[in-house]
Amino acid sequence: MQGTSKEGPRKACDRMSAMKSDYSKKLLGIWSHPADFFSDPSQGDPSKAVPFAAVTGALVAVELGVWEALTGGSLGMVALVTGLLLAALPLAILAGAFLWARFMGLCAYFVGENLPAARCFPVVAYSMAGLAAFVLGPGLGKWLALSAFLFQFLGFERSLSYSRWTALVLVGLPFSMAAVLVVFFGFIFKIH
């Protein structure tokens, strides 16, 4: 009995270590060789994309907390906000990826393509790796986070086997529609 109780925590640590290693390998693969990463057929499995997106959300929460602490935020407030972000951001990232995949399917329908959300979701979830650029701070990191567009484009071209132009339209249309909506609501509500 005693041997099995020690085996449980050890297995959990081994699984955690393997997950961290797998996440790091995927994140590095997406950022260093995105075309090769999305050419791998095993990246189309939604059950592997969900944990990746959730861990990316936790990573972004920690990055934002560390950045705020380094720029002089109150440590108590930074700890509280980082804790709240750690609880909420992974779920928000997953919900965002889920909704974005549905929105992309709707936009694809507008241009006469059939894009099931189940095929699109892994590409969207892995493209959340672009959000990891927030570690570079709010200036440069914000602009590098737009690499999610490039990651989605390569994912559509390589993983989903769309032509370059079709992939550009299927990825560009939702991004441009979202940008128009942001500007539109900005004018309506005068957000500064």
Secondary structure, DSSP 8 states (H G I E B T S, - for coil): -HHHHHHHHHHHHHHHHHHHHHHHHHHHHHHH-HHHHHHSGGGG-HHHHHHHHHHHHHHHHHHHHHHHHHTT--HHHHHHHHHHHHHHHHHHHHHHHHHHHHHHHHHHHHTT----HHHHHHHHHHHGGGGGGGGG-TTHHHHHTTHHHHHHHHIIIIIS---HHHHHHHHHHHHHHHHHHHHHHHHHHT--
